[in-house]
Amino acid sequence: MIDPEVAAILPLLNDGFPRVEEMGGAQARAAIRARLQPNSDPIPVASVRDQMIAGPGGDIALRIYHPPDPFPAQGAALVVFAHGGGFVFCDLDTHDDLCRSMARTTGAVVVSVDYRRAPEHPWPAAAIDVHSVAVWAADHAEELGADPDRLVVAGDSAGGNLAAVATILARDSGGPRIRGQVLLYPVIAADFTTESYVRFGEGHYNTASAMKWYWDQYVPAFEDRSHPHASVAAADLAGLPPTIVVTAGYDPLWSEGVAFATALMSAGVPTVHRDHPGAIHGFMTMPSLQLCAHARTQTWCDIRALVQ
């Protein structure tokens, strides 16, 4: 059964979300940006600073959050975070509240990545950027007050896909060593025939038509969509680090998230799967929901356990 608070706001979410599949990338980006409401009461952390670093395709903008508690002697944990947004939109500002919450509760230094977005920069540009930032973060952990041996890569939705690919790239390309990955209702595969797509592909905020458009922007060549650096369901999962997977029961992506968590376990990867049956896609970026507060608390505790 859908959460009552979610049910109450779902009509507004459905009516208010732009029909991005009828737009170009820049137009969709502007439409989403116009919906962003400034946060007059941000979650307090010790510091927030923006920084540019050199990336493989040009400079990458980062936002670095330091937690309010004093760093432990060995250095704080370090989380590289990739925001969602269908590979096309959202940015450092849209996920500022989530990153502040993560830094404050986990005690980790959080590095949010403004990766290159489609369609101007198609696959695999975004994933390469996220992996590059993970390399940079590990190399600069000491100056960040963090421990490179406690590095986690995380992301939500499309960012969950990028985090998973970055983790695979780290395993296969010699680093950095990643302690764990955290995937919040992740995009796993370009398969629109799953049970949850059929049941929840319309009327539940994230739509099947929008998801198809996102894949068209990010991986326009159909033959590339089976590549494990695009559809991570096709990847060899052996040897990946411990993983936290969060799924939402009324999300078109629920089936692929559950299947990926199961596949990780079958491959011998220590996996924590947190399913929220009454939730919709993106719910952890909706702080007015009690379900969001519960999931954040639970997931941040899972991250603390992961990096102990």
N, C-alpha and C positions, 0 to 999 in steps of 0.2 A: 504493500500500500504506500502511495506517495506521502511524503511527510506533509502534515497540514500547513506548515509555514510555507513550504515550497509550493503547494497547491494554490495558496492564496496569492502568490506573486507570479505564478506561471503565465496567466493571461497577459499581464503587463510585459513580461519578458518576451513572450512570443510576438506581441504586437509591436514592441519597441525595437526589436533587433532588425537592423537593416537587411534588405534582400541582397546580400553581398554577391550572390551568384548572378545577379543581373548587372554587376558593376565591373569595372576594371580594378586593378590592384590599388592604384593611387586613390581612386574614388572610394573604394571600400575602406581604405586606411583612414581617410578623412572622415567618413561617416562614423566609424567606430571611435575615432578620437573625439568627435563632437559630443559623444555620449558620456565622456569621462567627467565625473563630478569631482572638483577639488576636495581633498580631505582636510577639513579645518581642525581636526584633532588627531594627528598622526600618532601611531604607537611609538612611544619613546624608546630610543636606543642610544648608545653612547655617541655614535657619530655616523653620518652618511656623507659620502663624497663620490662625485663623478670623476671618472678617469678615462682617458683614451689610451689604448695600446695598439701597437702594430699587429695587424693580422695578415693572413695569406692573401686576402683580397682587398686590402686597405685597412684603415683604422677601425677598431671596434670600440664602441662606447660601453663602459662598465659603470655600474653603481655598486659601491662597496659599503656594506653595513657592518659596523662593529657592535657586538652585544654590550648591554649595560654592565654586566658583571665583570669583575677583574679577570684577566686572562689567567688560566691555570699555568703553573710553572712550565709545563711541557708545550704550551701553546694551545690556542683554541682549535676546535674542529673547523673545517673549511668546506663550505658548500658552494659549488658553482651551479647557478640556477638559470634555466632556460624557460622563458615565459611562453605561454600558449598564444593562440591567435591564428590558427589555421595556416601557419607558415607565412602569412601575408601581413597581418596587422598585430596590434598591441605592441607594447614597448616597456621601457623601464618604469614609466609612471603608472601604467595600468596594473602592474603587479607590485607596486611599492608597498601596499599594506600587507600583502602576503609575505614579502621578504622581511619586512620589519617584524612581523609576528614570528617568523622562523628564527631570525637572529636573536630576538629577545628571549624566546623560550628554550631554544636549543643551546644557547651560549656559543653558537658558531659565528665565525665571520662568513657573511653571505656575499657572494660576488654575482650580481645579476648581469646577464649578457644581452646586449642589444645587437643580436646577430643580423646578418644580411637576410632580407626577406624577399620572397617571391612576389610577383612573377619576374621582377627585374633581375633577381639573382636566384635562379632555379636550383634544384637539387644537383649536387650535395652541398651547396655553399653554406647553408645554415649549420648543418651538422659539423662541417669542417671548422667553422668559427667556434662552435661550442667546445670542440675538442682542443682547439688552439688555446682557448681561454683556460681550460683545465691544465694544459701544459704550463701556461704562464703562471697560473695560481700556485701550482706546485713549486715552480722555480722561485717565486717571490713570497712564499708562505712566511718566511721568517720576518720580513719587513711588514707583513700584514698582521703579525702577532699570532700566527696560526702554525699548526703542525702539519707538514706535508704528508705525513703518514696517516692523517685522519681526514683525507680528502673524499668528499661525497659529490656526486653529480646528480642533479635533480631537475625536474621539469614537470609542467602541467600541460595536458592535452598535446598539441603539436610539439611543445617543449619537452614532453615526456618521450616522444619519438626521438628528438634530437639528443636528449640525455642518454637514452639507450644506445643510440648509434655512437655517440662520443665514447661511451664505456667500451663498446666493441672495438672501436678504433684504438683506444688505449691498450686493450689486451693484445691486439694484433700488431701494433706498431711500436711496441716497446715502452709504453708509458703515456702518461704518468700512472703510478700505481694508485688505483682507486679503491677506497675502503668499502664503498657501497654506492648503490644507485637508488633513487627515490622517484617513482613514476606515478604521478597523480592523473587518474583517468586518461591514460596515454593513448595516442594514435599509434596503432601497431601495424596495421595492414590495410591495403586498398581493396578491401572485400566488403561490398555493400549488401551482401546477401545473408549476413548472419541473423540469428534470431532477434537480437536487440535492434538491429537496423530495421527489420521488418516490423517489430512491435512499437518502437519508439522513434522511428525516423521522421515523423511529423508530429507537431504539437507538443514537443518536449524541449523547446528552446534550441538545442543543437539539432539541426535537421540533416537528413540524408542528402538533400540537394546541395546544401552548403558544404558538406563534407566532400562530395564529389567535386565541387568547384575548387576547394582547397587543394585536393590532389592534382587537379588539372593545372593549377598555378605552380605548384611545387615540383611535381614530377610529370611534365606534360607527355613524355614518351611512355606509352604503356609498357613497352618491353623493359623499361628501367624499374617499374614498380615492384617487380619480383626480386630485385637486388636486396640483399640483407642490410644494406646501408640506407634503404628506403623503407621497405616492409620488414621490420625486424623479426616478424614471425618466421621469416625464412633463414634467420641467422643460426649459426652454430652457437649454442648457449653454454657449452661446457667451459668451465673455468672463469665464468663471470663472477663478480663479487656479490656478496649478500645484497638482496634487493627488497625494497618495500614497494608494493603495488597497491594503489588505492583505486577502487572502482565505485561507480554510482549506478544504482539499480535501474533508473529510468533514463539512462544514457544510451544512445545508439552505439557507443563504443564499449558498452559493458561486456558483451560477448568476447571481443578480442582481448580486453584486459584480463578477464578471467582465464581465457585460454593461454595467454602469455604467462600468467602467474603459475598455472599448472605445468606448462612446458619448462619453465625455470626449475620448478621442483623436480620434475622428471630428469632434468639434466644434472641434478645434484647441487643446484645453487640454493643456498639457504635463503628462503623467501618468506616474508611476512605479507599476507594478503589481507587488506582491510576493505571489506565490502560494506557499502552504505546503501541498503536496499531502497530507502525512500528518497534518495537524492537524485538530482539531475546533473548533467555535465556542467562543469565550472563552479560547482557549489562552494568550493573552498576559497573562492574569491568573492563570496557574498557574505560579508561579516555580520549582516543583520540577522542571519539565520542561526538559530541555536545549533543546528546540524553542522554548520561551518565551524563554530567554536569547538564543538566536540571533536570533529575530525582533525582540526588543527592540533588540538591538545594531544590527541592520540598519536598523530603522525610525528609531531615534534618529539614526543617521548620515545617513539620508535627510533628516530634519528639519534637521540642521545644514547640509546642502548647500542646502536650500530657502531658508534665511534668510541665507545668506552675502551 
